[in-house]
Amino acid sequence: MMSHLFPTYSRWEIEPASAKGTKITAVDGKEYLDFTSGIGVCNLGHCHPHIEQAVTEQLKKFWHVSNLFPQSMQEKAAKLLADAAGLDLVFFANSGAEANEAALKLARKATNRSKIISFNNSFHGRTFGSMAVTGQDKIKNGFGPMLETFIHLPFNQVEAFLKEIDQNTAAVVLEVVQGEGGINVATSEFLKVIEKACKDNGTLLIIDEIQTGIGRTGKPFAFQHFDIKPDIITAAKGLGSGLPIGAVVGTAELQDAFGPGSHGSTFGGNPIAIAAAVATMEMIFTEQLLTETTAMGQYLYDQLVTTISKIDGVLDIRGMGLILGIEISGNVPEVLSSLRTKGLILLPAGEKVIRLLPPLTITEAEVNQAIGILESTLTNITSAAL
């Protein structure tokens, strides 16, 4: 049968019929352990009852009225998000790409500069602004000239960065953990140098927390592991537990740059998505859940190091909290396909990395189940290749 969808996705062989917690049940009845969380979206697992209740209650009130109306739930969501980030002001969008696009506009307008520095192997979205700031050629191929004044530098290399930043630089944009680029973690030295250089040059520091935010690393946001303070962060993915929402969070000093008419969105801050976001943050931004996330992240990492790192062809285990990567020498798509046949769904990250993004509510038993499938699959594929 002909599909009427543009073939922009290489789709898997699994069609979901239902999902709950860490499990997806396909239309053929087969059950899968989902270690993707919808690409870092369902941080509380699929169909969490607290989120379902909040969304259902809002559905019975109204679905959409536009941002011409004051909405108390938007204010509540903004306060929860700003307080968790240690910042002041929020603009709600519909996605991570939109949030990054808005952040770039905000930085240029606030500084009256145009130069933007980002880093190789980064990923910030697929709109023209977010694509221009992304440090991967494969995302840009075929789309013609990119926007000007975007500079891409080696990640975690201090000297190259210090040579490039100057008083014409509007912003530096970075991920603390490069998700799509291969689960590459920034060093503390690198982040501290960037923070100081930004302050010295009047440059804004933008941290993309779209994949690492909303508790994924055991803190509300990944930058909080490093005692630095950005001027702007962007969030999306896990913010709405599957309802489409993104956000720009910034300091109070940026208020005048985003005044009436400077930016907007028809659907940004939609009441249904906001209800999901409030319920999600109420669940995740608690000491108990963040402590449990830290513990489960450490448990998963330890199991990977103890069991998986010893397999031939496994080159590295890295990441933070519950965003982890297994670098292998083999064919990642082949490994992921084999894992799915055994009931475990995982993602790629870059060319050679298997990415693990389980929900923050994952249990030790589910970790052990995943480790068993990974061990048998990687061992068998390695043996077959010898």
C-alpha positions as CSV (number, residue, x, y, z in Angstrom):
1,M,0.0,0.0,0.0
2,M,1.3,3.4,-0.9
3,S,2.1,5.7,2.0
4,H,0.9,9.4,1.8
5,L,3.7,10.4,4.3
6,F,6.9,11.9,3.1
7,P,9.7,9.3,3.7
8,T,11.6,11.4,6.1
9,Y,11.9,8.7,8.7
10,S,13.5,5.2,8.5
11,R,10.7,3.5,10.4
12,W,11.1,0.4,12.5
13,E,9.1,-2.8,12.0
14,I,7.1,-2.2,15.2
15,E,3.7,-0.6,15.3
16,P,2.6,0.2,18.8
17,A,-0.9,-0.7,20.0
18,S,-0.5,0.5,23.6
19,A,2.2,1.6,26.0
20,K,2.5,1.8,29.8
21,G,5.5,2.5,32.0
22,T,8.6,1.1,30.3
23,K,6.7,-1.3,28.0
24,I,5.3,-1.0,24.5
25,T,2.9,-3.6,23.2
26,A,2.8,-4.0,19.4
27,V,-0.2,-4.6,17.3
28,D,0.9,-8.3,17.0
29,G,0.9,-8.6,20.7
30,K,4.7,-8.7,21.3
31,E,5.9,-6.7,24.3
32,Y,9.1,-4.5,24.2
33,L,11.2,-2.9,26.9
34,D,11.5,0.7,25.8
35,F,14.8,2.3,26.6
36,T,14.2,5.3,24.3
37,S,11.4,7.1,26.3
38,G,10.2,8.5,22.9
39,I,13.7,9.9,22.4
40,G,14.0,11.3,25.9
41,V,10.4,12.5,26.1
42,C,8.4,10.2,28.4
43,N,10.7,10.7,31.4
44,L,8.0,9.3,33.7
45,G,7.3,6.4,31.4
46,H,4.4,5.9,29.0
47,C,0.9,7.0,30.1
48,H,1.8,8.1,33.7
49,P,-1.5,8.4,35.6
50,H,-0.7,11.8,37.1
51,I,-0.1,13.3,33.7
52,E,-3.2,11.6,32.3
53,Q,-5.3,13.0,35.0
54,A,-4.0,16.6,34.5
55,V,-4.5,16.5,30.8
56,T,-8.0,15.0,31.1
57,E,-9.0,17.7,33.5
58,Q,-7.8,20.5,31.2
59,L,-9.5,18.8,28.2
60,K,-12.8,19.3,29.9
61,K,-12.2,23.0,30.4
62,F,-10.8,24.3,27.1
63,W,-8.2,23.2,24.5
64,H,-7.0,26.5,23.0
65,V,-7.8,30.2,23.4
66,S,-4.5,31.8,22.1
67,N,-1.8,33.8,24.0
68,L,-4.0,37.0,23.9
69,F,-5.5,35.7,27.1
70,P,-3.8,35.6,30.5
71,Q,-3.6,32.0,31.7
72,S,-2.8,31.2,35.3
73,M,-1.5,27.7,34.4
74,Q,1.1,29.2,32.1
75,E,2.3,31.4,34.9
76,K,2.5,28.3,37.2
77,A,4.4,26.3,34.6
78,A,6.8,29.2,34.0
79,K,7.5,29.6,37.7
80,L,8.2,25.9,38.2
81,L,10.6,26.0,35.2
82,A,12.3,29.2,36.1
83,D,12.8,28.2,39.7
84,A,14.2,24.8,38.8
85,A,16.7,26.5,36.4
86,G,17.6,29.3,38.7
87,L,16.5,31.8,36.1
88,D,13.6,34.3,35.7
89,L,11.6,34.4,32.5
90,V,10.0,31.8,30.2
91,F,8.8,31.8,26.6
92,F,6.8,28.7,25.6
93,A,7.1,27.2,22.2
94,N,6.0,23.8,20.7
95,S,9.3,22.0,20.3
96,G,13.1,22.0,20.9
97,A,13.9,23.4,17.5
98,E,11.4,26.2,18.1
99,A,12.9,26.9,21.5
100,N,16.4,27.1,20.1
101,E,15.3,29.3,17.2
102,A,13.7,31.7,19.8
103,A,16.9,31.6,21.9
104,L,19.0,32.6,18.9
105,K,16.7,35.5,18.1
106,L,16.7,36.6,21.7
107,A,20.5,36.5,21.9
108,R,20.9,38.5,18.8
109,K,18.4,41.1,19.8
110,A,19.6,41.5,23.3
111,T,23.3,41.9,22.3
112,N,22.8,43.6,19.0
113,R,25.4,41.2,17.6
114,S,25.1,38.4,15.1
115,K,28.1,36.0,15.6
116,I,27.1,32.7,17.3
117,I,29.6,30.0,18.4
118,S,28.6,26.3,18.7
119,F,30.5,23.0,18.6
120,N,31.2,20.1,16.2
121,N,28.8,17.1,16.7
122,S,26.2,19.2,18.3
123,F,22.5,19.0,17.4
124,H,20.0,21.8,18.0
125,G,17.2,21.2,15.5
126,R,16.1,21.3,11.9
127,T,14.8,24.8,11.3
128,F,17.2,27.1,9.5
129,G,18.5,28.8,12.6
130,S,18.8,25.7,14.7
131,M,20.2,23.8,11.7
132,A,22.8,26.5,11.2
133,V,24.0,26.3,14.8
134,T,24.1,22.5,14.6
135,G,27.6,21.1,14.2
136,Q,26.8,18.2,11.9
137,D,27.0,18.5,8.1
138,K,24.6,15.5,7.5
139,I,21.8,17.6,9.0
140,K,22.5,20.4,6.5
141,N,23.3,18.6,3.3
142,G,21.1,19.5,0.3
143,F,19.5,22.6,1.8
144,G,21.8,25.3,0.3
145,P,23.7,28.0,2.0
146,M,23.3,28.2,5.8
147,L,22.7,31.4,7.7
148,E,25.8,33.5,8.1
149,T,28.0,34.2,11.2
150,F,27.6,30.7,12.8
151,I,31.0,29.3,13.9
152,H,31.6,25.7,14.8
153,L,34.5,24.7,17.0
154,P,35.9,21.4,18.4
155,F,34.1,20.3,21.5
156,N,36.0,20.3,24.8
157,Q,39.0,22.1,23.3
158,V,39.6,25.3,25.3
159,E,42.3,26.9,23.2
160,A,40.3,26.8,19.9
161,F,37.4,28.4,21.8
162,L,39.4,31.2,23.3
163,K,40.9,32.1,19.9
164,E,37.4,32.6,18.5
165,I,35.3,34.3,21.1
166,D,35.4,38.1,21.0
167,Q,33.3,41.2,21.6
168,N,31.3,40.6,18.4
169,T,30.0,37.2,19.7
170,A,26.3,37.3,20.6
171,A,26.1,33.9,22.1
172,V,27.8,30.6,22.7
173,V,25.4,27.6,22.3
174,L,26.3,24.2,23.7
175,E,25.0,20.9,25.1
176,V,26.5,19.7,28.4
177,V,26.0,16.2,27.0
178,Q,25.9,16.0,23.2
179,G,23.0,13.6,22.7
180,E,22.6,13.1,18.9
181,G,26.4,13.6,18.4
182,G,27.4,10.5,20.4
183,I,26.8,11.1,24.2
184,N,29.9,13.3,24.5
185,V,30.1,14.9,28.0
186,A,31.6,18.4,28.4
187,T,34.5,18.7,30.9
188,S,34.2,20.9,33.9
189,E,37.3,22.9,32.7
190,F,35.7,23.5,29.3
191,L,32.4,24.8,30.8
192,K,34.1,27.0,33.3
193,V,36.3,28.6,30.6
194,I,33.3,29.2,28.4
195,E,31.3,30.8,31.3
196,K,34.1,33.2,32.2
197,A,34.9,34.1,28.6
198,C,31.2,34.9,27.9
199,K,31.1,37.2,30.9
200,D,34.4,38.9,29.9
201,N,33.0,39.6,26.4
202,G,29.4,40.4,27.1
203,T,28.4,37.3,25.3
204,L,25.3,35.2,26.3
205,L,25.7,31.6,27.3
206,I,22.9,29.4,25.9
207,I,22.7,25.8,27.2
208,D,20.6,23.4,25.2
209,E,18.9,21.2,27.8
210,I,16.4,19.7,25.4
211,Q,17.5,16.1,25.8
212,T,19.4,16.5,29.2
213,G,16.8,18.5,31.0
214,I,13.8,17.7,33.2
215,G,15.6,15.4,35.5
216,R,17.4,13.2,32.9
217,T,20.8,13.5,34.6
218,G,19.7,13.4,38.2
219,K,19.3,17.2,38.5
220,P,16.6,19.4,37.0
221,F,19.2,20.4,34.3
222,A,22.6,19.0,33.4
223,F,24.5,22.3,33.7
224,Q,23.7,22.2,37.5
225,H,26.3,19.4,37.9
226,F,29.1,22.0,37.1
227,D,28.4,25.1,39.2
228,I,27.9,27.4,36.2
229,K,25.0,29.7,35.4
230,P,23.8,30.2,31.8
231,D,22.0,33.3,30.6
232,I,19.5,31.2,28.6
233,I,18.5,27.5,28.6
234,T,16.2,25.7,26.2
235,A,14.0,22.8,27.2
236,A,11.5,20.5,25.4
237,K,11.3,16.7,25.1
238,G,10.7,15.6,28.7
239,L,8.9,18.8,29.7
240,G,5.5,17.7,28.5
241,S,5.7,13.9,28.9
242,G,4.7,13.5,25.2
243,L,2.6,16.5,24.7
244,P,4.4,19.0,22.3
245,I,6.0,21.8,24.3
246,G,9.3,23.7,24.3
247,A,10.6,26.6,26.4
248,V,13.2,29.3,26.5
249,V,14.2,30.2,30.0
250,G,16.3,33.3,30.6
251,T,17.5,36.0,33.0
252,A,15.5,39.0,34.0
253,E,18.0,41.2,32.1
254,L,16.7,39.9,28.8
255,Q,13.1,41.1,29.4
256,D,13.3,44.2,27.2
257,A,14.6,42.2,24.2
258,F,11.5,40.1,24.1
259,G,8.8,42.7,24.5
260,P,5.3,42.8,22.8
261,G,5.5,41.9,19.1
262,S,9.1,40.7,19.2
263,H,8.3,37.0,19.1
264,G,5.2,34.8,19.3
265,S,3.6,31.4,18.7
266,T,0.0,30.5,17.9
267,F,0.2,27.2,19.8
268,G,3.1,27.8,22.2
269,G,1.9,27.3,25.8
270,N,-1.2,25.5,24.6
271,P,-3.4,24.7,27.7
272,I,-3.2,20.9,27.2
273,A,0.6,20.9,26.9
274,I,0.9,23.3,29.8
275,A,-1.2,21.0,32.0
276,A,1.1,18.1,31.1
277,A,4.2,20.2,31.8
278,V,2.9,21.3,35.2
279,A,2.1,17.8,36.2
280,T,5.5,16.5,34.9
281,M,7.5,19.1,36.8
282,E,5.5,18.5,40.0
283,M,6.5,14.9,39.7
284,I,10.2,15.2,38.6
285,F,11.4,18.3,40.4
286,T,11.4,16.6,43.8
287,E,14.3,15.5,45.9
288,Q,13.0,11.9,46.0
289,L,12.7,11.4,42.2
290,L,15.9,13.1,41.4
291,T,17.7,11.0,44.0
292,E,16.2,7.8,42.6
293,T,17.2,8.9,39.1
294,T,20.8,9.4,40.2
295,A,20.8,6.0,41.9
296,M,19.4,4.2,38.9
297,G,21.7,6.1,36.5
298,Q,24.7,4.9,38.6
299,Y,23.3,1.3,38.7
300,L,22.8,1.2,35.0
301,Y,26.2,2.6,34.4
302,D,27.8,0.1,36.8
303,Q,26.1,-2.8,35.1
304,L,27.2,-1.6,31.7
305,V,30.8,-1.3,32.8
306,T,30.8,-4.6,34.7
307,T,29.1,-6.6,32.0
308,I,29.0,-4.9,28.6
309,S,32.4,-3.1,28.5
310,K,34.2,-6.5,28.6
311,I,32.6,-7.7,25.3
312,D,34.9,-7.6,22.2
313,G,34.0,-4.6,20.1
314,V,32.8,-2.4,22.9
315,L,35.0,0.6,23.0
316,D,33.6,2.9,25.7
317,I,30.7,3.5,28.1
318,R,29.9,7.2,28.9
319,G,27.2,9.7,29.8
320,M,25.5,11.1,32.8
321,G,22.5,10.0,34.8
322,L,20.1,8.2,32.5
323,I,21.5,9.4,29.2
324,L,24.2,6.9,28.5
325,G,26.1,5.6,25.5
326,I,27.9,2.4,24.4
327,E,30.5,3.0,21.7
328,I,31.1,0.0,19.6
329,S,33.3,-0.9,16.6
330,G,30.4,-2.7,14.9
331,N,27.4,-1.8,12.8
332,V,25.0,0.1,15.1
333,P,21.9,-0.3,12.9
334,E,22.5,-4.0,12.8
335,V,22.8,-4.3,16.5
336,L,19.7,-2.1,17.2
337,S,17.7,-4.3,14.8
338,S,18.8,-7.5,16.5
339,L,18.0,-6.0,19.9
340,R,14.5,-5.2,18.8
341,T,13.9,-8.8,17.7
342,K,14.8,-9.7,21.3
343,G,12.4,-7.2,22.8
344,L,14.7,-4.2,23.7
345,I,14.3,-0.9,21.9
346,L,17.3,1.4,21.9
347,L,18.5,4.4,19.8
348,P,21.7,5.3,17.9
349,A,23.8,8.4,18.7
350,G,26.2,9.4,16.1
351,E,27.8,6.7,13.9
352,K,29.1,4.3,16.5
353,V,27.1,4.7,19.7
354,I,24.1,2.9,21.1
355,R,22.1,5.4,23.2
356,L,20.2,4.5,26.4
357,L,17.4,6.8,27.5
358,P,15.2,4.8,29.8
359,P,12.4,6.5,31.8
360,L,13.5,8.0,35.1
361,T,11.1,5.5,36.8
362,I,13.1,2.5,35.5
363,T,13.6,-0.4,38.0
364,E,16.6,-2.6,38.8
365,A,14.8,-5.6,37.4
366,E,14.2,-3.7,34.1
367,V,17.8,-2.7,34.0
368,N,18.9,-6.2,34.6
369,Q,16.6,-7.4,31.8
370,A,18.0,-4.9,29.4
371,I,21.6,-5.8,30.3
372,G,20.9,-9.5,29.7
373,I,19.6,-8.8,26.2
374,L,22.5,-6.4,25.4
375,E,25.1,-8.9,26.6
376,S,23.7,-11.8,24.5
377,T,23.2,-9.7,21.4
378,L,26.6,-7.9,21.4
379,T,28.4,-11.2,22.2
380,N,26.6,-13.1,19.4
381,I,27.2,-10.3,16.9
382,T,30.9,-10.0,17.8
383,S,31.4,-13.8,17.6
384,A,29.7,-13.9,14.2
385,A,32.0,-11.2,12.9
386,L,35.2,-13.0,13.9
